[in-house]
């Protein structure tokens, strides 16, 4: 199964790219993807603090990623 991961803000620097075509052997949840990304990109150790969007809607950890989906990793934003 293939889907796209988009990285925003500091996550782009942490993984060295702004998008990634990802392949998994089957459907996975957002939580499982977070754990896989932490393993592959150790700089994403705080990924559980990031917002995740699935097909342009904020997603919780239980949502299942399907073929062709788009996942966005959005770090916390602060401003002043």
C-alpha positions in Angstrom: 0.0 0.0 0.0 1.3 3.5 -0.9 0.5 6.9 0.5 2.2 10.3 0.8 3.6 11.9 3.9 4.0 15.7 3.9 6.3 17.4 6.4 5.8 21.0 7.6 7.9 23.5 9.6 10.7 22.0 11.6 9.8 18.4 10.6 11.1 19.3 7.1 14.5 20.0 8.6 14.3 16.9 10.9 13.8 14.4 8.0 15.6 16.4 5.3 12.7 16.6 2.9 9.2 18.1 2.6 7.4 14.9 1.3 7.9 11.2 1.2 6.2 8.4 -0.7 5.6 5.7 1.9 5.0 2.0 1.3 3.6 -0.3 3.9 2.6 -4.0 3.6 -0.9 -3.3 4.7 -3.2 -0.7 6.3 -1.8 1.0 9.4 -3.1 3.4 11.9 -1.8 6.9 12.5 -0.3 5.7 15.8 1.5 2.9 14.1 2.8 5.4 11.5 4.1 7.7 14.2 6.0 4.8 15.8 7.5 3.8 12.4 8.6 7.4 11.7 10.2 7.7 15.1 12.2 4.6 14.4 13.2 5.7 10.9 13.8 9.3 11.8 15.1 9.5 15.3 14.9 13.3 15.3 11.1 13.0 15.3 11.2 11.7 18.9 8.6 14.2 19.8 6.2 13.2 17.0 3.4 12.5 19.5 3.3 16.2 20.2 2.7 17.0 16.5 -0.7 17.4 14.9 -1.4 14.8 12.2 -3.8 15.4 9.3 -5.2 12.7 7.1 -6.5 13.9 3.7 -6.6 17.5 5.0 -8.5 16.8 8.2 -7.0 16.5 11.7 -6.7 12.8 12.6 -6.6 10.9 15.9 -4.3 7.9 16.5 -6.9 5.3 15.7 -7.6 6.4 12.1 -6.5 3.9 9.5 -4.4 5.0 6.5 -5.6 3.7 3.2 -4.0 3.4 -0.3 -3.4 6.8 -1.8 -4.1 8.8 1.4 -2.1 11.9 2.2 -0.7 12.3 5.7 0.6 15.7 6.9 2.9 16.0 9.9 2.4 19.4 11.5 4.6 20.6 14.4 3.3 22.8 17.2 3.3 26.5 16.2 4.1 29.4 18.5 4.0 33.0 17.7 4.0 36.3 19.3 
